[in-house]
Amino acid sequence: MKRVLSLFTLLALALTMFAQTQKKEYKVSGYDGFNASGIFEIELIKGSNEGVIIETEDVQLFEFIKVNVSGNTLNLNYDTSKVPSNLKDKKGKPIKVTVYIKDLVSLNLSGASRLFTNSSFSPEKFEAKISGATSVKGLEINSQSARIVLSGASSITINGNIKTASYEISGASRANINQEIGGLKLSGSGASKIEFNGLFEFAELSLSGAVNLKLLGSGAKRVELEASGACNFDSFDFPVEEMDIELSGVSNAKVFVTKTIGARSNGGSNIAYKGDPQIKSVDISSVSSFKKIN
């Protein structure tokens, strides 16, 4: 009986050890860009040290994970197509990754990764491309200029201060932007949903498809809005001094304007405004509307 119990004990211990998380450290350095493709849960940590720590449920999975530095970019790739059938129950699960980085100049994510950070980065110029079903949360960027592109079903939550910012958002992407910006150029297409909370001096906003864009915060000096298709724009809680609006299709705009407003609309589009701006120009088709909301 004691021998049987000992065998069961050893078997249980072996299974426990087998089920334990496997961890591997990669000693890499000399990068300020990050590129990841695959299924990862990534924590990005700013500090004086560099390197990568990867955790998996099975040591065999490390064979299919590639980590290298090319130029100034850290590359992380997980090729699930090469994972053998005996590991198929594990290959669809995210691989946990911790990345230590001194600063972040560029970010490129694709596949189905999720990135989280509590760090604030201050590059002179920042670029990001987020695609697939990836998500980014907690990112703070303080820079002179930034260009951020979202596509597919990706999402981002981003904070910080940027002098000149460009956002290109398409597909079914989601963006939550909490920033102070000097000049903003934003284009949205597809069925993307965008919420901006903060302030900017000047913005060019171009929307098409079925985009929803909501502005909240301290307001802006001047906004130029162009929307087509079935877009919805809401800045009732975002005062703008000067605004020019051009709508087509069946788009809708609700705006808060304090100094001057110009409006042009055709198709079945509607513009509703509050505030007491001077109306400098109005060109509204017979099936569109332009009205003040008290």
C-alpha positions in Angstrom: 0.0 0.0 0.0 2.8 2.4 0.9 4.4 1.7 -2.5 1.2 2.5 -4.3 0.8 5.7 -2.4 4.4 6.6 -3.2 3.8 6.1 -6.9 0.7 8.2 -6.8 2.6 10.9 -4.9 5.4 10.9 -7.5 2.9 11.0 -10.3 1.1 13.9 -8.8 4.4 15.7 -8.3 5.4 15.1 -11.9 2.1 16.4 -13.2 2.4 19.5 -11.0 5.9 20.2 -12.3 4.8 19.6 -15.9 1.9 22.1 -15.5 4.1 24.8 -14.0 4.8 27.9 -16.1 8.0 27.7 -18.1 10.0 31.0 -18.1 12.8 32.1 -20.4 14.9 35.3 -20.4 16.2 36.8 -23.6 19.2 39.2 -23.2 18.6 41.7 -26.0 19.5 45.4 -26.1 19.8 48.5 -28.3 16.2 49.0 -29.4 13.6 51.8 -29.1 11.1 50.2 -31.4 8.8 47.2 -30.8 7.3 44.9 -33.3 5.1 41.9 -32.3 3.1 39.4 -34.4 1.1 36.6 -32.9 -0.9 35.9 -29.8 0.7 37.6 -26.9 -0.1 39.3 -23.6 2.5 41.9 -23.4 3.5 44.2 -20.5 5.8 47.0 -21.6 7.9 48.5 -18.8 10.1 51.6 -19.2 13.4 51.6 -17.3 17.2 51.7 -17.4 17.4 48.0 -18.3 16.5 46.1 -21.5 15.4 42.6 -22.1 12.5 40.2 -22.6 11.0 37.6 -20.4 8.6 35.0 -21.9 6.4 32.6 -20.0 4.6 29.6 -21.5 2.7 26.5 -20.3 4.9 24.2 -22.2 8.7 24.4 -22.8 8.3 23.1 -26.3 6.5 26.3 -27.4 9.7 28.3 -27.1 10.9 26.7 -30.3 8.2 28.6 -32.2 8.8 32.0 -30.6 11.4 34.2 -32.2 13.0 37.2 -30.5 15.6 39.4 -32.2 16.7 42.9 -32.7 17.0 44.3 -36.2 18.2 47.9 -36.5 16.7 49.7 -33.5 13.6 47.4 -33.4 12.8 44.5 -31.1 11.0 41.8 -33.0 8.7 39.2 -31.4 7.0 36.5 -33.5 5.0 33.5 -32.6 4.2 31.2 -35.5 1.3 29.1 -34.4 1.1 27.4 -37.8 4.2 25.4 -37.0 3.0 24.2 -33.6 2.5 20.4 -33.7 -0.9 18.9 -33.2 0.0 17.5 -29.8 0.2 21.1 -28.5 -2.9 22.3 -30.3 -4.7 22.9 -27.0 -2.0 25.4 -26.0 -1.2 27.2 -29.3 -4.3 29.3 -29.2 -3.6 30.7 -25.8 -1.7 34.0 -25.4 2.0 33.8 -24.5 2.8 36.1 -21.6 5.7 38.5 -22.4 7.4 41.2 -20.3 9.4 43.7 -22.3 11.9 46.2 -20.7 12.6 49.2 -22.8 14.4 52.6 -22.3 12.1 54.6 -24.7 9.5 53.9 -27.3 9.8 55.5 -30.8 7.8 53.0 -32.8 5.2 50.3 -32.1 3.9 47.7 -34.5 1.4 45.1 -33.4 -0.5 42.5 -35.5 -2.3 39.3 -34.9 -4.2 39.0 -31.7 -1.9 40.5 -29.1 -2.8 42.6 -26.1 -0.3 45.2 -24.8 -0.5 46.9 -21.5 1.7 49.6 -19.9 1.8 52.0 -17.0 4.9 53.8 -18.5 5.2 57.2 -20.1 7.3 57.7 -23.1 8.8 60.9 -24.5 10.3 60.4 -28.0 10.8 63.3 -30.4 8.7 61.5 -33.0 6.4 58.5 -32.4 4.8 56.1 -34.9 2.4 53.2 -34.3 0.6 50.7 -36.5 -2.0 48.5 -34.7 -3.8 45.9 -36.8 -5.7 42.6 -36.6 -7.4 42.0 -33.3 -4.8 43.7 -31.2 -5.3 46.1 -28.3 -3.2 48.7 -26.5 -4.0 50.1 -23.1 -2.3 52.5 -20.7 0.1 54.0 -23.3 1.2 57.6 -22.6 3.1 59.5 -25.4 4.6 63.0 -25.0 6.2 64.0 -28.2 6.6 66.7 -30.9 4.8 64.6 -33.5 3.0 61.3 -33.7 1.3 59.2 -36.4 -1.0 56.4 -35.3 -2.7 53.9 -37.6 -5.4 51.5 -36.5 -7.1 48.9 -38.7 -9.0 45.7 -38.6 -10.7 45.2 -35.2 -7.8 46.8 -33.2 -8.2 49.2 -30.2 -6.1 51.7 -28.4 -6.3 53.8 -25.2 -3.7 56.6 -25.3 -2.8 59.6 -23.2 -0.2 62.4 -23.3 0.7 65.6 -25.0 1.6 65.9 -28.7 2.3 69.0 -30.7 1.2 67.6 -34.0 -0.8 64.3 -34.2 -2.1 62.2 -37.1 -4.6 59.4 -36.6 -5.8 57.0 -39.3 -8.5 54.7 -38.0 -10.4 52.2 -40.1 -12.3 49.0 -40.1 -14.0 48.1 -36.8 -11.3 49.8 -34.7 -11.8 51.5 -31.4 -9.8 54.5 -30.1 -10.0 56.3 -26.8 -7.7 59.4 -27.0 -7.0 61.4 -23.9 -4.6 64.1 -25.0 -3.6 67.7 -25.3 -2.7 68.3 -29.0 -1.6 71.4 -30.9 -2.7 70.3 -34.4 -4.8 67.2 -35.1 -5.4 65.5 -38.3 -7.9 62.6 -37.9 -9.4 60.3 -40.6 -11.9 57.6 -39.7 -13.5 55.1 -42.0 -15.5 51.9 -41.9 -17.4 51.3 -38.6 -14.7 52.7 -36.3 -15.6 54.3 -33.0 -13.5 57.1 -31.7 -13.7 59.2 -28.5 -11.4 62.1 -27.9 -11.2 63.7 -24.4 -8.9 66.7 -24.0 -8.1 69.8 -26.0 -6.5 70.9 -29.3 -5.9 74.1 -31.1 -6.8 73.1 -34.6 -8.2 69.9 -36.2 -9.0 68.5 -39.6 -11.5 65.7 -39.3 -12.4 63.5 -42.2 -15.0 60.7 -41.7 -16.6 58.2 -44.1 -18.6 55.0 -43.8 -20.4 54.6 -40.5 -17.9 56.2 -38.1 -18.9 57.5 -34.7 -16.7 60.3 -33.3 -17.3 62.0 -30.0 -15.3 65.0 -28.6 -15.2 65.8 -24.9 -13.1 68.2 -22.9 -11.8 71.8 -22.9 -12.4 72.5 -26.6 -10.6 73.9 -29.6 -10.0 77.1 -31.5 -10.9 75.8 -34.9 -12.3 72.6 -36.4 -12.9 71.6 -40.0 -15.2 68.6 -40.3 -16.0 66.6 -43.4 -18.2 63.5 -43.1 -19.9 61.2 -45.7 -21.9 58.0 -45.6 -23.7 57.4 -42.3 -21.3 59.0 -39.9 -22.2 60.5 -36.5 -20.3 63.3 -35.0 -20.9 64.7 -31.5 -19.1 67.7 -29.9 -22.0 69.1 -27.8 -19.7 68.9 -24.8 -16.6 70.3 -26.6 -16.7 74.1 -27.3 -15.2 75.2 -30.6 -14.6 78.8 -31.4 -14.7 78.5 -35.2 -16.1 75.5 -37.2 -16.7 74.6 -40.8 -18.9 71.6 -41.5 -19.5 69.7 -44.7 -21.8 66.6 -44.6 -23.1 64.3 -47.2 -25.1 61.0 -47.3 -27.1 60.5 -44.1 -24.5 61.8 -41.7 -25.3 63.7 -38.5 -23.4 66.3 -36.6 -24.1 67.9 -33.2 -21.8 70.7 -32.4 -21.1 73.5 -29.8 -19.7 76.6 -31.5 -19.0 79.9 -29.8 -17.8 82.4 -32.5 -18.4 81.4 -36.2 -19.9 78.5 -38.0 -20.1 77.6 -41.7 -22.3 74.7 -42.8 -22.8 72.7 -46.0 -25.0 69.6 -46.3 -26.6 67.5 -48.9 -28.4 64.2 -49.1 -30.3 63.5 -45.9 -27.7 64.9 -43.5 -28.5 66.9 -40.4 -26.6 69.5 -38.4 -27.6 70.7 -34.9 -25.7 73.3 -33.1 -25.7 75.1 -29.7 -24.0 78.3 -28.7 -24.5 81.8 -30.3 -22.0 81.8 -33.2 -22.1 84.1 -36.2 -23.3 82.1 -39.2 -20.9 83.0 -42.0 -22.3 80.6 -44.6 -25.0 78.0 -45.0 -25.7 75.7 -48.0 -28.3 73.1 -47.1 -30.2 70.8 -49.5 -34.0 70.4 -49.2 -33.8 67.1 -47.4 -31.1 68.1 -45.0 -31.4 70.2 -41.9 -29.5 72.9 -40.1 -31.0 74.0 -36.7 -30.1 75.6 -33.4 -30.6 73.6 -30.2 -31.2 75.8 -27.1 
